[in-house]
Amino acid sequence: MNIEVWVLATVLPETNEPALPAVFADEAAARRYYDEAIRAEWDNVIGRDFEEPYPGDPDDAQRRLRLLAGGEWGSWELSCHDLEIAS
């Protein structure tokens, strides 16, 4: 039997390695958590220093974070993985 899992992890900029992974069995839950994580990053970096409103899309927000905050800012990755469960 195959199932899909969604993994959300931050990516460390200096090593390009994943960190703080969270695993979800539901895509909608994974996307909600992703949006919450990016909103928190946005509020920490952009809201404090640039006072721009959150764009509403976490992918767009990440692109803008990298442009405004610079390359030292880490990014987040949401990926889907197929797992085979032995019966």
Contact map, one row per residue, 1 for C-alpha under 8 A:
111000000000000000000000000000000000000000000000000000000000000000000000000000000001111
111100000000000000000000000000000000000000000000000000000000000000000000000000000111100
111110000000000000000000000000000000000000000000000000000000000000000000000000000111100
011111000000000000000000100000000000000000000000000000000000000000000000000000011110000
001111100000000000000011111000000000000000000000000000000000000000000000000000011110000
000111110000000000000011111001000000000000000000000000000000000000000000000001111000000
000011111000000000001111000001000000000000000000000000000000000000000000000011111000000
000001111100000000001110000001000100000000000000000000000000000000000000000111100000000
000000111110000001111100000000000000000000000000000000000000000000000000000111000000000
000000011111000001111000000000000000000000000000000000000000000000000000011110000000000
000000001111100111100000000000000000000000000000000000000000000000000000011110000000000
000000000111111111100000000000000000000000000000000000000000000000000000011000000000000
000000000011111110000000000000000000000000000000000000000000000000000011111000000000000
000000000001111100000000000000000000000000000000000000000000000000000001000000000000000
000000000001111110000000000000000000000000000000000000000000000000000000000000000000000
000000000011111111000000000000000000000000000000000000000000000000000000000000000000000
000000000011101111100000000000000000000000000000000000000000000000000000000000000000000
000000001111000111111000000000000000000000000000000000000000000000000000000000000000000
000000001111000011111000000000000000000000000000000000000000000000000000000000000000000
000000001100000001111100000000000000000000000000000000000000000000000000000000000000000
000000111100000001111110000000000000000000000000000000000000000000000000000000000000000
000000111000000000011111000000000000000000000000000000000000000000000000000000000000000
000011110000000000001111100001000000000000000000000000000000000000000000000000000000000
000011100000000000000111111011000000000000000000000000000000000000000000000000000000000
000111000000000000000011111000000000000000000000000000000000000000000000000000000000000
000011000000000000000001111111000000000000000000000000000000000000000000000000000000000
000011000000000000000001111111100000000000000000000000000000000000000000000000000000000
000000000000000000000000011111110000000000000000000000000000000000000000000000000000000
000000000000000000000001011111111000000000000000000000000000000000000000000000000000000
000001110000000000000011011111111100000000000000000000000000000000000000000001000000000
000000000000000000000000001111111110000000000000000000000000000000000000000001000000000
000000000000000000000000000111111111000000000000000000000000000000000000000000000000000
000000000000000000000000000011111111100000000000000000000000000000000000000000000000000
000000010000000000000000000001111111110000000000000000000100000000000000000101000000000
000000000000000000000000000000111111111000000000000000001100000000000000000000000000000
000000000000000000000000000000011111111100000000000000000000000000000000000000000000000
000000000000000000000000000000001111111110000000000000000000000000000000000000000000000
000000000000000000000000000000000111111111000000000000000100110000000000000100000000000
000000000000000000000000000000000011111111100000000001000100000000000000000000000000000
000000000000000000000000000000000001111111110000000000000000000000000000000000000000000
000000000000000000000000000000000000111111111100000000000000000000000000000000000000000
000000000000000000000000000000000000011111111110000001000000100010000000000000000000000
000000000000000000000000000000000000001111111111000000000000000000000000000000000000000
000000000000000000000000000000000000000111111111000000000000000000000000000000000000000
000000000000000000000000000000000000000011111111110000000000000010001000000000000000000
000000000000000000000000000000000000000011111111111100000000000010011000000000000000000
000000000000000000000000000000000000000001111111111110000000000000000000000000000000000
000000000000000000000000000000000000000000111111111000000000000000000000000000000000000
000000000000000000000000000000000000000000001111111000000000000000000000000000000000000
000000000000000000000000000000000000000000001111111100000000000000000000000000000000000
000000000000000000000000000000000000000000000111111110000000000000000000000000000000000
000000000000000000000000000000000000000000000110011111000000000000000000000000000000000
000000000000000000000000000000000000000000000010001111100000000000000000000000000000000
000000000000000000000000000000000000001001000000000111110000100000000000000000000000000
000000000000000000000000000000000000000000000000000011111101100000000000000000000000000
000000000000000000000000000000000000000000000000000001111101100000000000000000000000000
000000000000000000000000000000000010000000000000000000111111100000000000000000000000000
000000000000000000000000000000000110011000000000000000111111110000000000000000000000000
000000000000000000000000000000000000000000000000000000001111111000000000000000000000000
000000000000000000000000000000000000000000000000000000111111111100000000000000000000000
000000000000000000000000000000000000010001000000000001111111111110000000000000000000000
000000000000000000000000000000000000010000000000000000000111111111000000001100000000000
000000000000000000000000000000000000000000000000000000000011111111100000000000000000000
000000000000000000000000000000000000000000000000000000000001111111110000000000000000000
000000000000000000000000000000000000000001001100000000000000111111111100100000000000000
000000000000000000000000000000000000000000000000000000000000011111111110100000000000000
000000000000000000000000000000000000000000000000000000000000001111111110000000000000000
000000000000000000000000000000000000000000000100000000000000000111111100000000000000000
000000000000000000000000000000000000000000001100000000000000000011111111100000000000000
000000000000000000000000000000000000000000000000000000000000000011111111100000000000000
000000000000100000000000000000000000000000000000000000000000000001101111110000000000000
000000000000110000000000000000000000000000000000000000000000000000001111110000000000000
000000000000100000000000000000000000000000000000000000000000000011001111111000000000000
000000000111100000000000000000000000000000000000000000000000000000000011111100000000000
000000000111100000000000000000000000000000000000000000000000010000000000111110000000000
000000011110000000000000000000000100010000000000000000000000010000000000011111000000000
000000111110000000000000000000000000000000000000000000000000000000000000001111100000000
000001111000000000000000000001100100000000000000000000000000000000000000000111110000000
000001110000000000000000000000000000000000000000000000000000000000000000000011111000000
000111100000000000000000000000000000000000000000000000000000000000000000000001111100000
000111100000000000000000000000000000000000000000000000000000000000000000000000111110000
011110000000000000000000000000000000000000000000000000000000000000000000000000011111000
011110000000000000000000000000000000000000000000000000000000000000000000000000001111100
111000000000000000000000000000000000000000000000000000000000000000000000000000000111110
111000000000000000000000000000000000000000000000000000000000000000000000000000000011111
100000000000000000000000000000000000000000000000000000000000000000000000000000000001111
100000000000000000000000000000000000000000000000000000000000000000000000000000000000111
